[in-house]
Amino acid sequence: MYIIKTMADVRRLKLAGSISPELAAHFARKMNRLRENFAPELDLEEFNLETHGVFGILEPADQDLTAIGLPESLALIMPEWVSRLAVAGEVFYVLYLMADNDFIDQVYLPDAIMPDKIRLWLSEQPAEEESEEDIDDNAIHPF
């Protein structure tokens, strides 16, 4: 699983070709919005999601979500909500997992590589469409 805590992580994944430029821009806008809410005094480059909840992206070899400290069994996972996001022709399911009021992990599950047991579990969850419309297109893109 790719773990994103900082903009340096986003740049590294984009440069390696692990995420598309459009998904990198999505993460930049989302991180900037979180920075504005949690630490407006910090520059985006200094902002770290570690204390607020990281972004995780499922990789092809991943069979569960233990890389971010979740139980191996998906039956034990209770996300606050699930959304569906389409970015540059790719579809992701995003699990929002709340540990407390200030800490929410966001796990991106690419539909194209999703293991069958995760796909089955997701089919049983209510999911909302996630839109980029409420995120400012003029937000900082530091790459």
N, CA and C atoms as an extended XYZ file, in Angstrom:
429
Properties=species:S:1:pos:R:3:atomname:S:1:resname:S:1:resid:I:1 pbc="F F F"
N         0.844       -1.172        0.000 N   MET     1
C         0.000        0.000        0.000 CA  MET     1
C         0.891        1.238        0.000 C   MET     1
N         0.568        2.179       -0.877 N   TYR     2
C         1.263        3.455       -0.861 CA  TYR     2
C         0.661        4.289        0.265 C   TYR     2
N         1.522        4.908        1.072 N   ILE     3
C         1.073        5.748        2.174 CA  ILE     3
C         1.503        7.180        1.877 C   ILE     3
N         0.550        8.103        1.953 N   ILE     4
C         0.840        9.518        1.711 CA  ILE     4
C         0.625       10.288        3.002 C   ILE     4
N         1.714       10.954        3.444 N   LYS     5
C         1.650       11.805        4.630 CA  LYS     5
C         1.999       13.252        4.300 C   LYS     5
N         2.799       13.446        3.248 N   THR     6
C         3.283       14.783        2.905 CA  THR     6
C         3.225       14.996        1.394 C   THR     6
N         3.413       16.238        0.988 N   MET     7
C         3.464       16.538       -0.443 CA  MET     7
C         4.676       15.876       -1.092 C   MET     7
N         5.743       15.671       -0.332 N   ALA     8
C         6.906       14.959       -0.880 CA  ALA     8
C         6.509       13.538       -1.286 C   ALA     8
N         5.626       12.908       -0.512 N   ASP     9
C         5.140       11.567       -0.869 CA  ASP     9
C         4.351       11.608       -2.176 C   ASP     9
N         3.513       12.629       -2.329 N   VAL    10
C         2.718       12.770       -3.558 CA  VAL    10
C         3.646       12.933       -4.759 C   VAL    10
N         4.634       13.817       -4.641 N   ARG    11
C         5.586       14.040       -5.735 CA  ARG    11
C         6.352       12.767       -6.080 C   ARG    11
N         6.814       12.046       -5.056 N   ARG    12
C         7.575       10.815       -5.269 CA  ARG    12
C         6.739        9.793       -6.035 C   ARG    12
N         5.477        9.611       -5.645 N   LEU    13
C         4.605        8.648       -6.325 CA  LEU    13
C         4.291        9.086       -7.748 C   LEU    13
N         4.111       10.396       -7.942 N   LYS    14
C         3.834       10.911       -9.290 CA  LYS    14
C         5.049       10.718      -10.196 C   LYS    14
N         6.231       11.079       -9.707 N   LEU    15
C         7.451       10.949      -10.511 CA  LEU    15
C         7.768        9.491      -10.836 C   LEU    15
N         7.417        8.574       -9.934 N   ALA    16
C         7.657        7.147      -10.168 CA  ALA    16
C         6.611        6.540      -11.097 C   ALA    16
N         5.571        7.308      -11.423 N   GLY    17
C         4.506        6.790      -12.270 CA  GLY    17
C         3.522        5.913      -11.519 C   GLY    17
N         3.579        5.937      -10.197 N   SER    18
C         2.680        5.114       -9.384 CA  SER    18
C         1.281        5.698       -9.298 C   SER    18
N         1.188        7.031       -9.449 N   ILE    19
C        -0.120        7.691       -9.497 CA  ILE    19
C        -0.125        8.653      -10.678 C   ILE    19
N        -1.294        8.910      -11.213 N   SER    20
C        -1.421        9.809      -12.364 CA  SER    20
C        -1.244       11.262      -11.919 C   SER    20
N        -0.899       12.144      -12.857 N   PRO    21
C        -0.823       13.565      -12.523 CA  PRO    21
C        -2.153       14.091      -11.975 C   PRO    21
N        -3.258       13.578      -12.499 N   GLU    22
C        -4.578       14.026      -12.038 CA  GLU    22
C        -4.845       13.580      -10.606 C   GLU    22
N        -4.446       12.361      -10.260 N   LEU    23
C        -4.628       11.906       -8.881 CA  LEU    23
C        -3.692       12.674       -7.951 C   LEU    23
N        -2.484       12.974       -8.414 N   ALA    24
C        -1.556       13.788       -7.623 CA  ALA    24
C        -2.159       15.163       -7.352 C   ALA    24
N        -2.778       15.767       -8.366 N   ALA    25
C        -3.423       17.070       -8.186 CA  ALA    25
C        -4.589       16.960       -7.207 C   ALA    25
N        -5.339       15.866       -7.272 N   HIS    26
C        -6.435       15.630       -6.323 CA  HIS    26
C        -5.890       15.608       -4.893 C   HIS    26
N        -4.804       14.862       -4.671 N   PHE    27
C        -4.217       14.795       -3.334 CA  PHE    27
C        -3.688       16.159       -2.891 C   PHE    27
N        -3.092       16.922       -3.805 N   ALA    28
C        -2.583       18.253       -3.470 CA  ALA    28
C        -3.718       19.161       -3.015 C   ALA    28
N        -4.836       19.137       -3.743 N   ARG    29
C        -5.981       19.968       -3.349 CA  ARG    29
C        -6.543       19.529       -2.004 C   ARG    29
N        -6.650       18.229       -1.807 N   LYS    30
C        -7.196       17.715       -0.552 CA  LYS    30
C        -6.273       18.043        0.620 C   LYS    30
N        -4.962       17.873        0.422 N   MET    31
C        -4.011       18.190        1.485 CA  MET    31
C        -4.022       19.680        1.801 C   MET    31
N        -4.147       20.510        0.780 N   ASN    32
C        -4.184       21.948        1.016 CA  ASN    32
C        -5.419       22.325        1.823 C   ASN    32
N        -6.541       21.715        1.502 N   ARG    33
C        -7.771       21.994        2.252 CA  ARG    33
C        -7.638       21.533        3.702 C   ARG    33
N        -7.040       20.378        3.933 N   LEU    34
C        -6.824       19.907        5.300 CA  LEU    34
C        -5.847       20.818        6.043 C   LEU    34
N        -4.786       21.247        5.356 N   ARG    35
C        -3.825       22.167        5.976 CA  ARG    35
C        -4.507       23.459        6.396 C   ARG    35
N        -5.365       23.994        5.517 N   GLU    36
C        -6.080       25.229        5.842 CA  GLU    36
C        -6.947       25.067        7.085 C   GLU    36
N        -7.518       23.881        7.284 N   ASN    37
C        -8.378       23.638        8.439 CA  ASN    37
C        -7.609       23.308        9.714 C   ASN    37
N        -6.530       22.539        9.603 N   PHE    38
C        -5.829       22.059       10.785 CA  PHE    38
C        -4.592       22.860       11.159 C   PHE    38
N        -3.877       23.397       10.178 N   ALA    39
C        -2.610       24.076       10.461 CA  ALA    39
C        -2.361       25.194        9.459 C   ALA    39
N        -3.224       26.227        9.440 N   PRO    40
C        -3.075       27.289        8.438 CA  PRO    40
C        -1.759       28.054        8.548 C   PRO    40
N        -1.098       27.956        9.693 N   GLU    41
C         0.176       28.651        9.871 CA  GLU    41
C         1.325       27.949        9.148 C   GLU    41
N         1.119       26.707        8.730 N   LEU    42
C         2.170       25.950        8.053 CA  LEU    42
C         2.090       26.097        6.543 C   LEU    42
N         3.247       26.028        5.916 N   ASP    43
C         3.327       25.924        4.467 CA  ASP    43
C         2.901       24.507        4.094 C   ASP    43
N         2.342       24.326        2.906 N   LEU    44
C         1.901       23.001        2.483 CA  LEU    44
C         3.046       21.986        2.521 C   LEU    44
N         4.260       22.426        2.216 N   GLU    45
C         5.418       21.525        2.242 CA  GLU    45
C         5.738       21.037        3.653 C   GLU    45
N         5.372       21.807        4.663 N   GLU    46
C         5.646       21.435        6.054 CA  GLU    46
C         4.521       20.608        6.659 C   GLU    46
N         3.346       20.667        6.056 N   PHE    47
C         2.174       19.987        6.605 CA  PHE    47
C         2.329       18.478        6.492 C   PHE    47
N         1.957       17.768        7.564 N   ASN    48
C         2.080       16.312        7.613 CA  ASN    48
C         0.755       15.722        8.080 C   ASN    48
N         0.256       14.749        7.350 N   LEU    49
C        -1.028       14.121        7.677 CA  LEU    49
C        -0.940       13.120        8.822 C   LEU    49
N         0.245       12.813        9.277 N   GLU    50
C         0.420       11.754       10.272 CA  GLU    50
C        -0.444       11.955       11.516 C   GLU    50
N        -0.649       13.181       11.936 N   THR    51
C        -1.448       13.424       13.143 CA  THR    51
C        -2.931       13.613       12.844 C   THR    51
N        -3.309       13.596       11.568 N   HIS    52
C        -4.709       13.833       11.189 CA  HIS    52
C        -5.334       12.670       10.435 C   HIS    52
N        -4.520       11.749        9.957 N   GLY    53
C        -5.009       10.615        9.169 CA  GLY    53
C        -4.383       10.631        7.792 C   GLY    53
N        -3.787        9.533        7.397 N   VAL    54
C        -3.039        9.455        6.140 CA  VAL    54
C        -3.940        9.062        4.982 C   VAL    54
N        -3.416        9.238        3.768 N   PHE    55
C        -4.044        8.701        2.561 CA  PHE    55
C        -3.313        7.396        2.249 C   PHE    55
N        -4.054        6.349        2.008 N   GLY    56
C        -3.469        5.083        1.590 CA  GLY    56
C        -4.027        4.708        0.229 C   GLY    56
N        -3.196        4.128       -0.630 N   ILE    57
C        -3.644        3.682       -1.956 CA  ILE    57
C        -3.300        2.206       -2.084 C   ILE    57
N        -4.301        1.395       -2.291 N   LEU    58
C        -4.101       -0.044       -2.436 CA  LEU    58
C        -3.263       -0.336       -3.675 C   LEU    58
N        -2.268       -1.210       -3.528 N   GLU    59
C        -1.431       -1.657       -4.641 CA  GLU    59
C        -1.913       -3.019       -5.120 C   GLU    59
N        -1.518       -3.428       -6.342 N   PRO    60
C        -1.993       -4.705       -6.884 CA  PRO    60
C        -1.749       -5.917       -5.981 C   PRO    60
N        -0.642       -5.968       -5.268 N   ALA    61
C        -0.333       -7.140       -4.445 CA  ALA    61
C        -1.054       -7.142       -3.095 C   ALA    61
N        -1.659       -6.022       -2.713 N   ASP    62
C        -2.318       -5.938       -1.409 CA  ASP    62
C        -3.582       -6.782       -1.382 C   ASP    62
N        -3.751       -7.534       -0.326 N   GLN    63
C        -4.952       -8.346       -0.149 CA  GLN    63
C        -5.801       -7.863        1.023 C   GLN    63
N        -5.248       -6.968        1.832 N   ASP    64
C        -5.987       -6.430        2.970 CA  ASP    64
C        -5.426       -5.049        3.291 C   ASP    64
N        -5.844       -4.476        4.406 N   LEU    65
C        -5.453       -3.104        4.741 CA  LEU    65
C        -4.576       -3.043        5.987 C   LEU    65
N        -3.849       -4.112        6.281 N   THR    66
C        -3.029       -4.155        7.485 CA  THR    66
C        -1.864       -3.165        7.449 C   THR    66
N        -1.474       -2.673        6.285 N   ALA    67
C        -0.346       -1.735        6.177 CA  ALA    67
C        -0.599       -0.441        6.936 C   ALA    67
N        -1.861       -0.103        7.153 N   ILE    68
C        -2.158        1.114        7.915 CA  ILE    68
C        -2.780        0.777        9.268 C   ILE    68
N        -2.518       -0.431        9.748 N   GLY    69
C        -2.935       -0.800       11.087 CA  GLY    69
C        -4.366       -1.280       11.224 C   GLY    69
N        -4.998       -1.634       10.120 N   LEU    70
C        -6.373       -2.122       10.185 CA  LEU    70
C        -6.379       -3.643       10.306 C   LEU    70
N        -7.487       -4.198       10.797 N   PRO    71
C        -7.567       -5.657       10.922 CA  PRO    71
C        -7.453       -6.343        9.562 C   PRO    71
N        -6.947       -7.570        9.573 N   GLU    72
C        -6.826       -8.325        8.328 CA  GLU    72
C        -8.190       -8.623        7.725 C   GLU    72
N        -9.165       -8.916        8.577 N   SER    73
C       -10.508       -9.236        8.100 CA  SER    73
C       -11.281       -7.959        7.782 C   SER    73
N       -11.750       -7.851        6.544 N   LEU    74
C       -12.536       -6.681        6.161 CA  LEU    74
C       -13.868       -6.634        6.893 C   LEU    74
N       -14.324       -7.769        7.403 N   ALA    75
C       -15.578       -7.798        8.159 CA  ALA    75
C       -15.467       -6.988        9.446 C   ALA    75
N       -14.245       -6.757        9.917 N   LEU    76
C       -14.040       -5.999       11.151 CA  LEU    76
C       -13.869       -4.500       10.910 C   LEU    76
N       -13.821       -4.089        9.659 N   ILE    77
C       -13.612       -2.677        9.333 CA  ILE    77
C       -14.964       -1.977        9.240 C   ILE    77
N       -15.069       -0.846        9.929 N   MET    78
C       -16.306       -0.074        9.913 CA  MET    78
C       -16.003        1.368        9.494 C   MET    78
N       -15.955        1.652        8.198 N   PRO    79
C       -15.691        3.031        7.777 CA  PRO    79
C       -16.861        3.937        8.137 C   PRO    79
N       -16.536        5.200        8.385 N   GLU    80
C       -17.589        6.190        8.631 CA  GLU    80
C       -18.423        6.364        7.374 C   GLU    80
N       -17.742        6.373        6.232 N   TRP    81
C       -18.445        6.407        4.959 CA  TRP    81
C       -17.531        5.912        3.853 C   TRP    81
N       -18.167        5.589        2.733 N   VAL    82
C       -17.463        5.112        1.541 CA  VAL    82
C       -17.904        5.995        0.388 C   VAL    82
N       -16.950        6.437       -0.415 N   SER    83
C       -17.304        7.211       -1.603 CA  SER    83
C       -16.651        6.584       -2.823 C   SER    83
N       -17.115        7.020       -3.965 N   ARG    84
C       -16.578        6.562       -5.251 CA  ARG    84
C       -16.052        7.795       -5.966 C   ARG    84
N       -14.814        7.732       -6.453 N   LEU    85
C       -14.164        8.872       -7.093 CA  LEU    85
C       -13.652        8.457       -8.461 C   LEU    85
N       -14.001        9.216       -9.491 N   ALA    86
C       -13.476        8.994      -10.841 CA  ALA    86
C       -12.476       10.106      -11.144 C   ALA    86
N       -11.231        9.712      -11.442 N   VAL    87
C       -10.165       10.666      -11.750 CA  VAL    87
C        -9.405       10.143      -12.964 C   VAL    87
N        -9.383       10.929      -14.032 N   ALA    88
C        -8.604       10.607      -15.241 CA  ALA    88
C        -8.861        9.185      -15.739 C   ALA    88
N       -10.119        8.803      -15.796 N   GLY    89
C       -10.474        7.490      -16.316 CA  GLY    89
C       -10.308        6.342      -15.339 C   GLY    89
N        -9.814        6.618      -14.145 N   GLU    90
C        -9.679        5.594      -13.108 CA  GLU    90
C       -10.794        5.779      -12.086 C   GLU    90
N       -11.268        4.673      -11.533 N   VAL    91
C       -12.291        4.727      -10.493 CA  VAL    91
C       -11.683        4.208       -9.197 C   VAL    91
N       -11.894        4.961       -8.130 N   PHE    92
C       -11.417        4.587       -6.799 CA  PHE    92
C       -12.599        4.563       -5.848 C   PHE    92
N       -12.595        3.609       -4.940 N   TYR    93
C       -13.488        3.650       -3.793 CA  TYR    93
C       -12.649        4.188       -2.647 C   TYR    93
N       -13.187        5.163       -1.922 N   VAL    94
C       -12.451        5.791       -0.836 CA  VAL    94
C       -13.143        5.437        0.476 C   VAL    94
N       -12.392        4.774        1.359 N   LEU    95
C       -12.900        4.450        2.686 CA  LEU    95
C       -12.426        5.524        3.651 C   LEU    95
N       -13.338        6.105        4.398 N   TYR    96
C       -13.008        7.092        5.421 CA  TYR    96
C       -13.130        6.398        6.771 C   TYR    96
N       -11.998        6.210        7.433 N   LEU    97
C       -11.936        5.455        8.684 CA  LEU    97
C       -11.569        6.403        9.819 C   LEU    97
N       -12.509        6.677       10.702 N   MET    98
C       -12.328        7.670       11.753 CA  MET    98
C       -11.881        7.012       13.055 C   MET    98
N       -10.700        7.421       13.526 N   ALA    99
C       -10.208        6.947       14.818 CA  ALA    99
C       -10.722        7.852       15.936 C   ALA    99
N       -10.777        9.157       15.673 N   ASP   100
C       -11.364       10.134       16.590 CA  ASP   100
C       -11.747       11.358       15.769 C   ASP   100
N       -12.191       12.416       16.418 N   ASN   101
C       -12.693       13.584       15.686 CA  ASN   101
C       -11.630       14.299       14.864 C   ASN   101
N       -10.366       14.080       15.160 N   ASP   102
C        -9.284       14.759       14.444 CA  ASP   102
C        -8.443       13.821       13.587 C   ASP   102
N        -8.825       12.555       13.484 N   PHE   103
C        -7.985       11.590       12.779 CA  PHE   103
C        -8.847       10.701       11.900 C   PHE   103
N        -8.707       10.878       10.577 N   ILE   104
C        -9.456       10.065        9.617 CA  ILE   104
C        -8.494        9.577        8.538 C   ILE   104
N        -8.285        8.272        8.482 N   ASP   105
C        -7.519        7.696        7.378 CA  ASP   105
C        -8.426        7.629        6.155 C   ASP   105
N        -7.871        7.935        4.990 N   GLN   106
C        -8.607        7.831        3.730 CA  GLN   106
C        -7.888        6.791        2.876 C   GLN   106
N        -8.566        5.688        2.613 N   VAL   107
C        -7.964        4.591        1.869 CA  VAL   107
C        -8.581        4.538        0.477 C   VAL   107
N        -7.738        4.686       -0.548 N   TYR   108
C        -8.167        4.681       -1.948 CA  TYR   108
C        -7.988        3.275       -2.508 C   TYR   108
N        -9.095        2.683       -2.952 N   LEU   109
C        -9.079        1.333       -3.509 CA  LEU   109
C        -9.344        1.423       -5.009 C   LEU   109
N        -8.323        1.255       -5.864 N   PRO   110
C        -8.542        1.312       -7.318 CA  PRO   110
C        -9.434        0.158       -7.769 C   PRO   110
N       -10.506        0.485       -8.453 N   ASP   111
C       -11.444       -0.537       -8.905 CA  ASP   111
C       -10.768       -1.561       -9.808 C   ASP   111
N        -9.835       -1.113      -10.635 N   ALA   112
C        -9.204       -1.994      -11.631 CA  ALA   112
C        -8.377       -3.124      -11.017 C   ALA   112
N        -7.868       -2.934       -9.817 N   ILE   113
C        -6.998       -3.958       -9.219 CA  ILE   113
C        -7.560       -4.527       -7.922 C   ILE   113
N        -8.790       -4.224       -7.621 N   MET   114
C        -9.353       -4.607       -6.341 CA  MET   114
C        -9.495       -6.124       -6.199 C   MET   114
N        -8.961       -6.682       -5.102 N   PRO   115
C        -9.143       -8.113       -4.859 CA  PRO   115
C       -10.630       -8.450       -4.708 C   PRO   115
N       -10.988       -9.661       -5.097 N   ASP   116
C       -12.395      -10.071       -5.075 CA  ASP   116
C       -13.033       -9.944       -3.703 C   ASP   116
N       -12.297      -10.290       -2.634 N   LYS   117
C       -12.919      -10.224       -1.309 CA  LYS   117
C       -13.209       -8.781       -0.896 C   LYS   117
N       -12.382       -7.832       -1.350 N   ILE   118
C       -12.654       -6.421       -1.058 CA  ILE   118
C       -13.819       -5.935       -1.916 C   ILE   118
N       -13.859       -6.337       -3.190 N   ARG   119
C       -14.958       -5.951       -4.087 CA  ARG   119
C       -16.303       -6.444       -3.534 C   ARG   119
N       -16.338       -7.667       -3.049 N   LEU   120
C       -17.560       -8.225       -2.472 CA  LEU   120
C       -17.982       -7.428       -1.245 C   LEU   120
N       -17.026       -7.123       -0.386 N   TRP   121
C       -17.320       -6.337        0.808 CA  TRP   121
C       -17.860       -4.956        0.426 C   TRP   121
N       -17.223       -4.303       -0.559 N   LEU   122
C       -17.669       -2.973       -0.988 CA  LEU   122
C       -19.071       -2.995       -1.581 C   LEU   122
N       -19.420       -4.072       -2.249 N   SER   123
C       -20.753       -4.158       -2.858 CA  SER   123
C       -21.851       -4.131       -1.800 C   SER   123
N       -21.497       -4.414       -0.566 N   GLU   124
C       -22.464       -4.415        0.531 CA  GLU   124
C       -22.513       -3.079        1.270 C   GLU   124
N       -21.647       -2.127        0.893 N   GLN   125
C       -21.563       -0.837        1.584 CA  GLN   125
C       -22.266        0.256        0.783 C   GLN   125
N       -22.953        1.187        1.482 N   PRO   126
C       -23.486        2.342        0.752 CA  PRO   126
C       -22.320        3.250        0.339 C   PRO   126
N       -22.323        3.720       -0.897 N   ALA   127
C       -21.238        4.576       -1.385 CA  ALA   127
C       -21.824        5.805       -2.062 C   ALA   127
N       -21.219        6.970       -1.792 N   GLU   128
C       -21.620        8.223       -2.424 CA  GLU   128
C       -20.579        8.596       -3.471 C   GLU   128
N       -21.023        9.310       -4.509 N   GLU   129
C       -20.083        9.811       -5.516 CA  GLU   129
C       -19.299       10.962       -4.908 C   GLU   129
N       -17.984       10.931       -5.030 N   GLU   130
C       -17.137       12.015       -4.555 CA  GLU   130
C       -16.832       12.903       -5.744 C   GLU   130
N       -16.921       14.205       -5.539 N   SER   131
C       -16.741       15.138       -6.637 CA  SER   131
C       -15.606       16.097       -6.341 C   SER   131
N       -14.943       16.521       -7.383 N   GLU   132
C       -13.892       17.524       -7.267 CA  GLU   132
C       -14.478       18.938       -7.307 C   GLU   132
N       -15.768       19.065       -7.526 N   GLU   133
C       -16.374       20.382       -7.714 CA  GLU   133
C       -16.219       21.292       -6.510 C   GLU   133
N       -16.218       20.725       -5.303 N   ASP   134
C       -16.116       21.556       -4.113 CA  ASP   134
C       -14.670       21.860       -3.725 C   ASP   134
N       -13.712       21.378       -4.514 N   ILE   135
C       -12.304       21.647       -4.253 CA  ILE   135
C       -11.823       22.687       -5.252 C   ILE   135
N       -11.223       23.749       -4.748 N   ASP   136
C       -10.776       24.873       -5.561 CA  ASP   136
C        -9.727       24.440       -6.586 C   ASP   136
N       -10.010       24.677       -7.867 N   ASP   137
C        -9.058       24.333       -8.927 CA  ASP   137
C        -7.805       25.199       -8.882 C   ASP   137
N        -7.856       26.324       -8.184 N   ASN   138
C        -6.704       27.208       -8.082 CA  ASN   138
C        -5.836       26.881       -6.873 C   ASN   138
N        -6.139       25.777       -6.209 N   ALA   139
C        -5.343       25.379       -5.051 CA  ALA   139
C        -3.907       25.114       -5.485 C   ALA   139
N        -3.038       25.140       -4.521 N   ILE   140
C        -1.610       24.976       -4.781 CA  ILE   140
C        -1.307       23.595       -5.354 C   ILE   140
N        -0.499       23.555       -6.415 N   HIS   141
C        -0.008       22.306       -7.000 CA  HIS   141
C         1.512       22.374       -6.975 C   HIS   141
N         2.130       21.954       -5.880 N   PRO   142
C         3.582       22.145       -5.733 CA  PRO   142
C         4.435       21.091       -6.433 C   PRO   142
N         4.141       20.797       -7.693 N   PHE   143
C         4.983       19.877       -8.455 CA  PHE   143
C         4.854       20.167       -9.925 C   PHE   143
